[in-house]
Amino acid sequence: MLTSDYYIFVKKLRDMFGDMMQMMGKLKETQRKVEETKERLNHVMVSEQSSDGLLQLTMTANRTLKSIEIAPELLNDKEQLEDYLILHINHLIEKATKVQETELAAVAKEGMPNIPGMDFFK
């Protein structure tokens, strides 16, 4: 004859397994949302322009360079053009990365279970 302790143990085990299955489903849903967000970020544009307006750059939030507009007078100074490109492409990458990280963190935070001590996304 089975004791009541056995039934309590089986119920706890069943509840724990159910909770794990629910968590796995939530994680899969979060993964799907992350992938959708990554795809959407292919269409979110971030721009950078030099203070004198001689260089304009556009990139997706996934850090794919889409356009470079260079004023004709900047083409006459190779060194200045190189310096502008390095400076402003790096700024643009930082902006795009910040947008991407913010968007993905929001999706991940929404889908993560609330586990004490595991505050990865504040």
TORDREN-72871 format. One record per atom (N, C-alpha, C): residue number from 1; residue in one letter; atom name; x, y, z. Coordinates in Angstrom, 3 decimals, always signed. Atoms other than C-alpha are relative to their C-alpha. Example, Ala and Ser with C-alpha at 12.3 -4.5 7.8 and 13.67 -1.06 7.14 Angstrom:
BEGIN
+-----+--------+-------+----------+----------+----------+
! num ! residu ! atome !       c1 !       c2 !       c3 !
+-----+--------+-------+----------+----------+----------+
!   1 !      A !     N !   +0.890 !   -1.190 !   +0.000 !
!   1 !      A !    CA !  +12.300 !   -4.500 !   +7.800 !
!   1 !      A !     C !   +0.900 !   +1.200 !   +0.000 !
!   2 !      S !     N !   -0.820 !   -1.190 !   -0.060 !
!   2 !      S !    CA !  +13.670 !   -1.060 !   +7.140 !
!   2 !      S !     C !   -0.770 !   +1.090 !   +0.730 !
+-----+--------+-------+----------+----------+----------+
end
This chain:
BEGIN
+-----+--------+-------+----------+----------+----------+
! num ! residu ! atome !       c1 !       c2 !       c3 !
+-----+--------+-------+----------+----------+----------+
!   1 !      M !     N !   +0.836 !   -1.180 !   +0.000 !
!   1 !      M !    CA !   +0.000 !   +0.000 !   +0.000 !
!   1 !      M !     C !   +0.884 !   +1.248 !   +0.000 !
!   2 !      L !     N !   -0.790 !   -1.227 !   +0.117 !
!   2 !      L !    CA !   +1.311 !   +3.425 !   -0.954 !
!   2 !      L !     C !   -0.399 !   +0.999 !   +1.079 !
!   3 !      T !     N !   +0.249 !   -0.965 !   -1.065 !
!   3 !      T !    CA !   +1.644 !   +6.082 !   +1.709 !
!   3 !      T !     C !   -0.378 !   +1.351 !   -0.572 !
!   4 !      S !     N !   +0.362 !   -1.351 !   +0.434 !
!   4 !      S !    CA !   +0.391 !   +9.622 !   +1.581 !
!   4 !      S !     C !   +1.243 !   +0.799 !   -0.388 !
!   5 !      D !     N !   -1.253 !   -0.672 !   +0.367 !
!   5 !      D !    CA !   +4.034 !  +10.780 !   +1.439 !
!   5 !      D !     C !   +0.335 !   -0.250 !   -1.465 !
!   6 !      Y !     N !   -0.261 !   +0.340 !   +1.394 !
!   6 !      Y !    CA !   +4.366 !   +8.992 !   -1.887 !
!   6 !      Y !     C !   -0.859 !   +0.864 !   -0.913 !
!   7 !      Y !     N !   +0.901 !   -0.799 !   +0.822 !
!   7 !      Y !    CA !   +1.325 !  +10.787 !   -3.305 !
!   7 !      Y !     C !   +0.406 !   +1.476 !   +0.013 !
!   8 !      I !     N !   -0.479 !   -1.386 !   -0.098 !
!   8 !      I !    CA !   +2.645 !  +14.130 !   -2.060 !
!   8 !      I !     C !   +1.239 !   +0.178 !   -0.874 !
!   9 !      F !     N !   -1.211 !   -0.050 !   +0.821 !
!   9 !      F !    CA !   +6.011 !  +13.389 !   -3.674 !
!   9 !      F !     C !   -0.346 !   -0.003 !   -1.486 !
!  10 !      V !     N !   +0.392 !   +0.094 !   +1.411 !
!  10 !      V !    CA !   +4.380 !  +12.410 !   -6.992 !
!  10 !      V !     C !   -0.657 !   +1.303 !   -0.446 !
!  11 !      K !     N !   +0.647 !   -1.267 !   +0.365 !
!  11 !      K !    CA !   +2.225 !  +15.562 !   -6.960 !
!  11 !      K !     C !   +1.034 !   +1.114 !   -0.153 !
!  12 !      K !     N !   -1.045 !   -1.018 !   +0.104 !
!  12 !      K !    CA !   +5.269 !  +17.768 !   -6.299 !
!  12 !      K !     C !   +0.832 !   -0.201 !   -1.255 !
!  13 !      L !     N !   -0.767 !   +0.314 !   +1.202 !
!  13 !      L !    CA !   +7.175 !  +16.009 !   -9.050 !
!  13 !      L !     C !   -0.768 !   +0.402 !   -1.260 !
!  14 !      R !     N !   +0.845 !   -0.363 !   +1.139 !
!  14 !      R !    CA !   +4.266 !  +16.470 !  -11.480 !
!  14 !      R !     C !   -0.093 !   +1.519 !   -0.140 !
!  15 !      D !     N !   +0.064 !   -1.461 !   +0.031 !
!  15 !      D !    CA !   +3.948 !  +20.149 !  -10.524 !
!  15 !      D !     C !   +1.314 !   +0.588 !   -0.507 !
!  16 !      M !     N !   -1.306 !   -0.486 !   +0.422 !
!  16 !      M !    CA !   +7.687 !  +20.686 !  -10.966 !
!  16 !      M !     C !   +0.205 !   -0.232 !   -1.499 !
!  17 !      F !     N !   -0.140 !   +0.306 !   +1.427 !
!  17 !      F !    CA !   +7.652 !  +18.965 !  -14.367 !
!  17 !      F !     C !   -0.876 !   +0.930 !   -0.834 !
!  18 !      G !     N !   +0.900 !   -0.916 !   +0.706 !
!  18 !      G !    CA !   +4.658 !  +21.067 !  -15.426 !
!  18 !      G !     C !   +0.579 !   +1.403 !   -0.065 !
!  19 !      D !     N !   -0.624 !   -1.326 !   -0.029 !
!  19 !      D !    CA !   +6.456 !  +24.245 !  -14.351 !
!  19 !      D !     C !   +1.165 !   +0.066 !   -0.984 !
!  20 !      M !     N !   -1.136 !   +0.022 !   +0.925 !
!  20 !      M !    CA !   +9.542 !  +23.211 !  -16.325 !
!  20 !      M !     C !   -0.491 !   +0.032 !   -1.445 !
!  21 !      M !     N !   +0.539 !   +0.002 !   +1.362 !
!  21 !      M !    CA !   +7.460 !  +22.521 !  -19.432 !
!  21 !      M !     C !   -0.537 !   +1.388 !   -0.360 !
!  22 !      Q !     N !   +0.505 !   -1.351 !   +0.241 !
!  22 !      Q !    CA !   +5.767 !  +25.898 !  -19.077 !
!  22 !      Q !     C !   +1.167 !   +0.957 !   -0.248 !
!  23 !      M !     N !   -1.171 !   -0.856 !   +0.160 !
!  23 !      M !    CA !   +9.178 !  +27.572 !  -18.697 !
!  23 !      M !     C !   +0.645 !   -0.241 !   -1.361 !
!  24 !      M !     N !   -0.588 !   +0.317 !   +1.310 !
!  24 !      M !    CA !  +10.505 !  +25.760 !  -21.785 !
!  24 !      M !     C !   -0.835 !   +0.623 !   -1.118 !
!  25 !      G !     N !   +0.866 !   -0.625 !   +0.996 !
!  25 !      G !    CA !   +7.496 !  +26.954 !  -23.770 !
!  25 !      G !     C !   +0.212 !   +1.501 !   -0.059 !
!  26 !      K !     N !   -0.223 !   -1.447 !   -0.059 !
!  26 !      K !    CA !   +8.082 !  +30.518 !  -22.607 !
!  26 !      K !     C !   +1.359 !   +0.353 !   -0.622 !
!  27 !      L !     N !   -1.320 !   -0.253 !   +0.585 !
!  27 !      L !    CA !  +11.778 !  +30.298 !  -23.549 !
!  27 !      L !     C !   -0.040 !   -0.129 !   -1.523 !
!  28 !      K !     N !   +0.128 !   +0.146 !   +1.457 !
!  28 !      K !    CA !  +10.869 !  +29.049 !  -27.045 !
!  28 !      K !     C !   -0.717 !   +1.202 !   -0.602 !
!  29 !      E !     N !   +0.731 !   -1.186 !   +0.462 !
!  29 !      E !    CA !   +8.407 !  +31.917 !  -27.426 !
!  29 !      E !     C !   +0.927 !   +1.216 !   +0.001 !
!  30 !      T !     N !   -0.954 !   -1.105 !   -0.076 !
!  30 !      T !    CA !  +11.101 !  +34.373 !  -26.313 !
!  30 !      T !     C !   +1.017 !   -0.094 !   -1.125 !
!  31 !      Q !     N !   -0.960 !   +0.192 !   +1.090 !
!  31 !      Q !    CA !  +13.550 !  +32.888 !  -28.810 !
!  31 !      Q !     C !   -0.621 !   +0.421 !   -1.331 !
!  32 !      R !     N !   +0.689 !   -0.396 !   +1.229 !
!  32 !      R !    CA !  +10.973 !  +33.368 !  -31.577 !
!  32 !      R !     C !   -0.095 !   +1.529 !   -0.080 !
!  33 !      K !     N !   +0.111 !   -1.463 !   -0.023 !
!  33 !      K !    CA !  +10.446 !  +36.994 !  -30.516 !
!  33 !      K !     C !   +1.351 !   +0.664 !   -0.242 !
!  34 !      V !     N !   -1.345 !   -0.536 !   +0.235 !
!  34 !      V !    CA !  +14.209 !  +37.614 !  -30.458 !
!  34 !      V !     C !   +0.328 !   -0.063 !   -1.485 !
!  35 !      E !     N !   -0.264 !   +0.139 !   +1.438 !
!  35 !      E !    CA !  +14.502 !  +36.301 !  -34.019 !
!  35 !      E !     C !   -0.829 !   +1.005 !   -0.803 !
!  36 !      E !     N !   +0.841 !   -0.997 !   +0.679 !
!  36 !      E !    CA !  +11.583 !  +38.503 !  -35.126 !
!  36 !      E !     C !   +0.577 !   +1.405 !   +0.185 !
!  37 !      T !     N !   -0.589 !   -1.309 !   -0.274 !
!  37 !      T !    CA !  +13.232 !  +41.510 !  -33.473 !
!  37 !      T !     C !   +1.254 !   +0.210 !   -0.828 !
!  38 !      K !     N !   -1.204 !   -0.103 !   +0.823 !
!  38 !      K !    CA !  +16.534 !  +40.791 !  -35.224 !
!  38 !      K !     C !   -0.369 !   +0.295 !   -1.450 !
!  39 !      E !     N !   +0.442 !   -0.236 !   +1.385 !
!  39 !      E !    CA !  +14.687 !  +40.671 !  -38.554 !
!  39 !      E !     C !   -0.521 !   +1.435 !   -0.155 !
!  40 !      R !     N !   +0.536 !   -1.371 !   +0.057 !
!  40 !      R !    CA !  +12.856 !  +43.941 !  -37.792 !
!  40 !      R !     C !   +1.123 !   +1.029 !   +0.031 !
!  41 !      L !     N !   -1.122 !   -0.943 !   -0.102 !
!  41 !      L !    CA !  +16.171 !  +45.627 !  -36.916 !
!  41 !      L !     C !   +0.745 !   +0.159 !   -1.321 !
!  42 !      N !     N !   -0.557 !   -0.180 !   +1.348 !
!  42 !      N !    CA !  +17.246 !  +45.073 !  -40.538 !
!  42 !      N !     C !   -0.619 !   +1.201 !   -0.703 !
!  43 !      H !     N !   +0.716 !   -1.115 !   +0.631 !
!  43 !      H !    CA !  +14.763 !  +47.840 !  -41.353 !
!  43 !      H !     C !   +0.018 !   +1.269 !   +0.850 !
!  44 !      V !     N !   -0.146 !   -1.183 !   -0.856 !
!  44 !      V !    CA !  +15.593 !  +50.239 !  -38.496 !
!  44 !      V !     C !   +1.319 !   +0.662 !   -0.382 !
!  45 !      M !     N !   -1.184 !   -0.715 !   +0.473 !
!  45 !      M !    CA !  +18.017 !  +52.856 !  -39.811 !
!  45 !      M !     C !   +0.526 !   +0.973 !   +1.061 !
!  46 !      V !     N !   -0.702 !   -0.908 !   -0.908 !
!  46 !      V !    CA !  +20.561 !  +54.790 !  -37.781 !
!  46 !      V !     C !   +0.931 !   +0.840 !   -0.875 !
!  47 !      S !     N !   -0.820 !   -0.892 !   +0.830 !
!  47 !      S !    CA !  +22.363 !  +57.823 !  -39.217 !
!  47 !      S !     C !   +1.042 !   +0.735 !   +0.830 !
!  48 !      E !     N !   -1.086 !   -0.786 !   -0.603 !
!  48 !      E !    CA !  +25.528 !  +59.752 !  -38.475 !
!  48 !      E !     C !   +0.425 !   +1.023 !   -1.042 !
!  49 !      Q !     N !   -0.424 !   -1.054 !   +0.916 !
!  49 !      Q !    CA !  +26.578 !  +63.064 !  -39.997 !
!  49 !      Q !     C !   +1.122 !   +0.796 !   +0.637 !
!  50 !      S !     N !   -1.080 !   -0.850 !   -0.510 !
!  50 !      S !    CA !  +29.765 !  +65.077 !  -39.660 !
!  50 !      S !     C !   -0.582 !   +1.366 !   +0.342 !
!  51 !      S !     N !   +0.516 !   -1.295 !   -0.454 !
!  51 !      S !    CA !  +29.308 !  +68.424 !  -37.943 !
!  51 !      S !     C !   -0.056 !   +1.025 !   -1.124 !
!  52 !      D !     N !   +0.025 !   -0.941 !   +1.125 !
!  52 !      D !    CA !  +30.115 !  +70.260 !  -41.187 !
!  52 !      D !     C !   -0.880 !   -0.479 !   -1.149 !
!  53 !      G !     N !   +0.926 !   +0.513 !   +1.012 !
!  53 !      G !    CA !  +27.678 !  +68.123 !  -43.176 !
!  53 !      G !     C !   +0.663 !   -0.593 !   -1.233 !
!  54 !      L !     N !   -0.694 !   +0.511 !   +1.186 !
!  54 !      L !    CA !  +30.334 !  +66.829 !  -45.574 !
!  54 !      L !     C !   -0.092 !   -1.519 !   -0.138 !
!  55 !      L !     N !   +0.100 !   +1.454 !   +0.030 !
!  55 !      L !    CA !  +29.750 !  +63.168 !  -44.681 !
!  55 !      L !     C !   -1.274 !   -0.426 !   +0.697 !
!  56 !      Q !     N !   +1.250 !   +0.536 !   -0.551 !
!  56 !      Q !    CA !  +26.458 !  +61.352 !  -44.085 !
!  56 !      Q !     C !   +0.022 !   -1.510 !   -0.182 !
!  57 !      L !     N !   -0.026 !   +1.462 !   +0.035 !
!  57 !      L !    CA !  +26.275 !  +57.638 !  -43.200 !
!  57 !      L !     C !   -1.319 !   -0.546 !   +0.540 !
!  58 !      T !     N !   +1.199 !   +0.665 !   -0.485 !
!  58 !      T !    CA !  +23.317 !  +55.306 !  -42.720 !
!  58 !      T !     C !   +0.290 !   -1.490 !   +0.120 !
!  59 !      M !     N !   -0.252 !   +1.404 !   -0.297 !
!  59 !      M !    CA !  +23.364 !  +51.823 !  -41.201 !
!  59 !      M !     C !   -1.272 !   -0.571 !   +0.630 !
!  60 !      T !     N !   +1.113 !   +0.633 !   -0.702 !
!  60 !      T !    CA !  +20.766 !  +49.303 !  -40.025 !
!  60 !      T !     C !   +0.390 !   -0.202 !   +1.456 !
!  61 !      A !     N !   -0.278 !   +0.284 !   -1.410 !
!  61 !      A !    CA !  +20.446 !  +48.564 !  -36.319 !
!  61 !      A !     C !   +0.740 !   -1.326 !   +0.158 !
!  62 !      N !     N !   -0.790 !   +1.234 !   +0.004 !
!  62 !      N !    CA !  +21.994 !  +45.189 !  -37.212 !
!  62 !      N !     C !   +1.404 !   +0.234 !   -0.552 !
!  63 !      R !     N !   -1.353 !   -0.426 !   +0.384 !
!  63 !      R !    CA !  +25.123 !  +47.114 !  -38.291 !
!  63 !      R !     C !   +0.389 !   -0.370 !   -1.430 !
!  64 !      T !     N !   -0.308 !   +0.136 !   +1.423 !
!  64 !      T !    CA !  +24.869 !  +46.758 !  -42.047 !
!  64 !      T !     C !   +0.015 !   +1.405 !   -0.592 !
!  65 !      L !     N !   -0.129 !   -1.331 !   +0.586 !
!  65 !      L !    CA !  +26.162 !  +49.902 !  -43.756 !
!  65 !      L !     C !   -0.860 !   +0.084 !   -1.252 !
!  66 !      K !     N !   +0.928 !   -0.127 !   +1.124 !
!  66 !      K !    CA !  +23.489 !  +51.112 !  -46.211 !
!  66 !      K !     C !   +0.372 !   +1.117 !   -0.959 !
!  67 !      S !     N !   -0.349 !   -1.089 !   +0.917 !
!  67 !      S !    CA !  +24.735 !  +54.411 !  -47.555 !
!  67 !      S !     C !   +1.098 !   +0.878 !   +0.585 !
!  68 !      I !     N !   -1.035 !   -0.978 !   -0.327 !
!  68 !      I !    CA !  +27.639 !  +56.828 !  -47.584 !
!  68 !      I !     C !   -0.149 !   +1.140 !   -0.993 !
!  69 !      E !     N !   +0.092 !   -1.185 !   +0.853 !
!  69 !      E !    CA !  +27.189 !  +60.341 !  -48.905 !
!  69 !      E !     C !   +1.177 !   +0.906 !   +0.340 !
!  70 !      I !     N !   -1.203 !   -0.805 !   -0.186 !
!  70 !      I !    CA !  +30.384 !  +62.339 !  -49.386 !
!  70 !      I !     C !   -0.123 !   +1.253 !   -0.858 !
!  71 !      A !     N !   +0.039 !   -1.260 !   +0.743 !
!  71 !      A !    CA !  +30.382 !  +66.011 !  -50.357 !
!  71 !      A !     C !   +1.223 !   +0.075 !   -0.914 !
!  72 !      P !     N !   -1.107 !   -0.055 !   +0.965 !
!  72 !      P !    CA !  +32.550 !  +66.692 !  -53.435 !
!  72 !      P !     C !   +1.269 !   +0.648 !   +0.548 !
!  73 !      E !     N !   -1.202 !   -0.669 !   -0.507 !
!  73 !      E !    CA !  +34.890 !  +69.042 !  -51.564 !
!  73 !      E !     C !   +0.812 !   -0.891 !   +0.951 !
!  74 !      L !     N !   -0.713 !   +0.918 !   -0.884 !
!  74 !      L !    CA !  +35.780 !  +66.251 !  -49.114 !
!  74 !      L !     C !   +0.837 !   -1.001 !   -0.805 !
!  75 !      L !     N !   -0.744 !   +0.939 !   +0.862 !
!  75 !      L !    CA !  +37.003 !  +64.099 !  -52.028 !
!  75 !      L !     C !   +1.391 !   +0.527 !   -0.348 !
!  76 !      N !     N !   -1.298 !   -0.595 !   +0.323 !
!  76 !      N !    CA !  +39.897 !  +66.518 !  -52.542 !
!  76 !      N !     C !   +1.043 !   -0.173 !   +1.105 !
!  77 !      D !     N !   -0.926 !   +0.148 !   -1.130 !
!  77 !      D !    CA !  +41.410 !  +65.750 !  -49.135 !
!  77 !      D !     C !   -0.090 !   -1.433 !   +0.522 !
!  78 !      K !     N !   +0.022 !   +1.427 !   -0.319 !
!  78 !      K !    CA !  +42.157 !  +62.029 !  -48.843 !
!  78 !      K !     C !   +0.148 !   -0.256 !   +1.495 !
!  79 !      E !     N !   -0.257 !   +0.215 !   -1.423 !
!  79 !      E !    CA !  +43.481 !  +62.240 !  -45.284 !
!  79 !      E !     C !   -1.211 !   +0.378 !   +0.851 !
!  80 !      Q !     N !   +1.182 !   -0.430 !   -0.743 !
!  80 !      Q !    CA !  +40.480 !  +64.186 !  -44.001 !
!  80 !      Q !     C !   -1.146 !   -0.990 !   -0.225 !
!  81 !      L !     N !   +1.056 !   +0.961 !   +0.302 !
!  81 !      L !    CA !  +38.094 !  +61.780 !  -45.758 !
!  81 !      L !     C !   +0.203 !   -1.286 !   +0.801 !
!  82 !      E !     N !   -0.295 !   +1.217 !   -0.763 !
!  82 !      E !    CA !  +39.808 !  +58.777 !  -44.176 !
!  82 !      E !     C !   -0.297 !   +0.198 !   +1.487 !
!  83 !      D !     N !   +0.248 !   -0.290 !   -1.416 !
!  83 !      D !    CA !  +39.690 !  +60.405 !  -40.734 !
!  83 !      D !     C !   -1.503 !   +0.084 !   +0.285 !
!  84 !      Y !     N !   +1.452 !   -0.122 !   -0.150 !
!  84 !      Y !    CA !  +36.001 !  +61.295 !  -41.157 !
!  84 !      Y !     C !   -0.663 !   -1.373 !   -0.042 !
!  85 !      L !     N !   +0.614 !   +1.323 !   +0.132 !
!  85 !      L !    CA !  +35.124 !  +57.789 !  -42.289 !
!  85 !      L !     C !   +0.239 !   -0.848 !   +1.246 !
!  86 !      I !     N !   -0.316 !   +0.794 !   -1.193 !
!  86 !      I !    CA !  +36.888 !  +56.122 !  -39.372 !
!  86 !      I !     C !   -0.799 !   +0.494 !   +1.206 !
!  87 !      L !     N !   +0.682 !   -0.587 !   -1.148 !
!  87 !      L !    CA !  +35.445 !  +58.494 !  -36.783 !
!  87 !      L !     C !   -1.507 !   -0.255 !   -0.049 !
!  88 !      H !     N !   +1.458 !   +0.045 !   +0.079 !
!  88 !      H !    CA !  +31.864 !  +58.527 !  -38.048 !
!  88 !      H !     C !   -0.544 !   -1.411 !   -0.197 !
!  89 !      I !     N !   +0.452 !   +1.397 !   +0.077 !
!  89 !      I !    CA !  +31.611 !  +54.847 !  -38.941 !
!  89 !      I !     C !   +0.037 !   -0.619 !   +1.396 !
!  90 !      N !     N !   -0.052 !   +0.510 !   -1.372 !
!  90 !      N !    CA !  +32.741 !  +54.010 !  -35.399 !
!  90 !      N !     C !   -1.143 !   +0.541 !   +0.854 !
!  91 !      H !     N !   +1.142 !   -0.570 !   -0.727 !
!  91 !      H !    CA !  +30.134 !  +56.397 !  -33.953 !
!  91 !      H !     C !   -1.296 !   -0.686 !   -0.430 !
!  92 !      L !     N !   +1.211 !   +0.630 !   +0.526 !
!  92 !      L !    CA !  +27.494 !  +54.861 !  -36.188 !
!  92 !      L !     C !   -0.139 !   -1.431 !   +0.503 !
!  93 !      I !     N !   +0.035 !   +1.372 !   -0.527 !
!  93 !      I !    CA !  +28.399 !  +51.325 !  -35.103 !
!  93 !      I !     C !   -0.432 !   +0.021 !   +1.469 !
!  94 !      E !     N !   +0.404 !   -0.120 !   -1.405 !
!  94 !      E !    CA !  +28.077 !  +52.424 !  -31.455 !
!  94 !      E !     C !   -1.494 !   +0.272 !   +0.125 !
!  95 !      K !     N !   +1.429 !   -0.311 !   -0.031 !
!  95 !      K !    CA !  +24.630 !  +53.929 !  -32.114 !
!  95 !      K !     C !   -0.832 !   -1.231 !   -0.361 !
!  96 !      A !     N !   +0.750 !   +1.169 !   +0.455 !
!  96 !      A !    CA !  +23.420 !  +50.852 !  -34.002 !
!  96 !      A !     C !   +0.042 !   -1.109 !   +1.055 !
!  97 !      T !     N !   -0.144 !   +1.032 !   -1.031 !
!  97 !      T !    CA !  +24.758 !  +48.524 !  -31.313 !
!  97 !      T !     C !   -0.887 !   +0.309 !   +1.197 !
!  98 !      K !     N !   +0.840 !   -0.393 !   -1.130 !
!  98 !      K !    CA !  +22.982 !  +50.494 !  -28.588 !
!  98 !      K !     C !   -1.479 !   -0.260 !   -0.292 !
!  99 !      V !     N !   +1.389 !   +0.256 !   +0.379 !
!  99 !      V !    CA !  +19.669 !  +50.314 !  -30.479 !
!  99 !      V !     C !   -0.276 !   -1.507 !   +0.034 !
! 100 !      Q !     N !   +0.188 !   +1.449 !   +0.053 !
! 100 !      Q !    CA !  +20.090 !  +46.585 !  -31.092 !
! 100 !      Q !     C !   -0.032 !   -0.602 !   +1.409 !
! 101 !      E !     N !   -0.058 !   +0.548 !   -1.354 !
! 101 !      E !    CA !  +21.075 !  +45.788 !  -27.493 !
! 101 !      E !     C !   -1.232 !   +0.372 !   +0.816 !
! 102 !      T !     N !   +1.185 !   -0.453 !   -0.728 !
! 102 !      T !    CA !  +18.190 !  +47.839 !  -26.095 !
! 102 !      T !     C !   -1.227 !   -0.799 !   -0.419 !
! 103 !      E !     N !   +1.158 !   +0.734 !   +0.512 !
! 103 !      E !    CA !  +15.629 !  +46.141 !  -28.341 !
! 103 !      E !     C !   +0.036 !   -1.474 !   +0.413 !
! 104 !      L !     N !   -0.104 !   +1.418 !   -0.334 !
! 104 !      L !    CA !  +16.919 !  +42.608 !  -27.743 !
! 104 !      L !     C !   -0.116 !   -0.220 !   +1.509 !
! 105 !      A !     N !   +0.116 !   +0.133 !   -1.457 !
! 105 !      A !    CA !  +17.231 !  +43.157 !  -23.971 !
! 105 !      A !     C !   -1.452 !   +0.117 !   +0.439 !
! 106 !      A !     N !   +1.415 !   -0.158 !   -0.347 !
! 106 !      A !    CA !  +13.603 !  +44.315 !  -23.824 !
! 106 !      A !     C !   -0.769 !   -1.288 !   -0.286 !
! 107 !      V !     N !   +0.677 !   +1.244 !   +0.354 !
! 107 !      V !    CA !  +12.427 !  +41.166 !  -25.604 !
! 107 !      V !     C !   +0.424 !   -1.125 !   +0.946 !
! 108 !      A !     N !   -0.504 !   +1.061 !   -0.870 !
! 108 !      A !    CA !  +14.638 !  +38.900 !  -23.510 !
! 108 !      A !     C !   -0.537 !   +0.159 !   +1.422 !
! 109 !      K !     N !   +0.494 !   -0.241 !   -1.363 !
! 109 !      K !    CA !  +13.570 !  +40.529 !  -20.228 !
! 109 !      K !     C !   -1.463 !   -0.404 !   +0.115 !
! 110 !      E !     N !   +1.426 !   +0.328 !   +0.012 !
! 110 !      E !    CA !   +9.923 !  +40.106 !  -21.142 !
! 110 !      E !     C !   -0.221 !   -1.513 !   +0.095 !
! 111 !      G !     N !   +0.200 !   +1.436 !   +0.050 !
! 111 !      G !    CA !  +10.395 !  +36.379 !  -21.706 !
! 111 !      G !     C !   +0.725 !   -0.804 !   +1.048 !
! 112 !      M !     N !   -0.759 !   +0.740 !   -1.002 !
! 112 !      M !    CA !  +12.721 !  +35.499 !  -18.851 !
! 112 !      M !     C !   -0.842 !   -0.214 !   +1.253 !
! 113 !      P !     N !   +0.708 !   +0.226 !   -1.257 !
! 113 !      P !    CA !  +11.293 !  +33.873 !  -15.754 !
! 113 !      P !     C !   +0.616 !   +0.856 !   +1.100 !
! 114 !      N !     N !   -0.475 !   -0.827 !   -1.103 !
! 114 !      N !    CA !  +11.594 !  +35.898 !  -12.561 !
! 114 !      N !     C !   +0.675 !   -0.899 !   +1.031 !
! 115 !      I !     N !   -0.774 !   +0.828 !   -0.912 !
! 115 !      I !    CA !  +14.365 !  +34.063 !  -10.710 !
! 115 !      I !     C !   +0.802 !   +0.945 !   +0.891 !
! 116 !      P !     N !   -0.725 !   -0.900 !   -0.901 !
! 116 !      P !    CA !  +15.678 !  +35.851 !   -7.608 !
! 116 !      P !     C !   +1.511 !   -0.120 !   -0.176 !
! 117 !      G !     N !   -1.450 !   -0.017 !   +0.123 !
! 117 !      G !    CA !  +19.316 !  +36.903 !   -7.926 !
! 117 !      G !     C !   +0.494 !   -0.079 !   -1.429 !
! 118 !      M !     N !   -0.405 !   +0.107 !   +1.404 !
! 118 !      M !    CA !  +19.311 !  +36.619 !  -11.720 !
! 118 !      M !     C !   -0.566 !   +1.174 !   -0.786 !
! 119 !      D !     N !   +0.486 !   -1.232 !   +0.631 !
! 119 !      D !    CA !  +18.619 !  +40.225 !  -12.703 !
! 119 !      D !     C !   +0.945 !   +0.418 !   -1.114 !
! 120 !      F !     N !   -0.912 !   -0.266 !   +1.112 !
! 120 !      F !    CA !  +20.461 !  +40.167 !  -16.037 !
! 120 !      F !     C !   -0.390 !   +1.247 !   -0.769 !
! 121 !      F !     N !   +0.494 !   -1.087 !   +0.851 !
! 121 !      F !    CA !  +18.276 !  +42.777 !  -17.753 !
! 121 !      F !     C !   -0.724 !   +1.011 !   +0.860 !
! 122 !      K !     N !   +0.623 !   -1.037 !   -0.828 !
! 122 !      K !    CA !  +17.654 !  +45.801 !  -15.577 !
! 122 !      K !     C !   -0.349 !   +1.180 !   -0.854 !
+-----+--------+-------+----------+----------+----------+
end
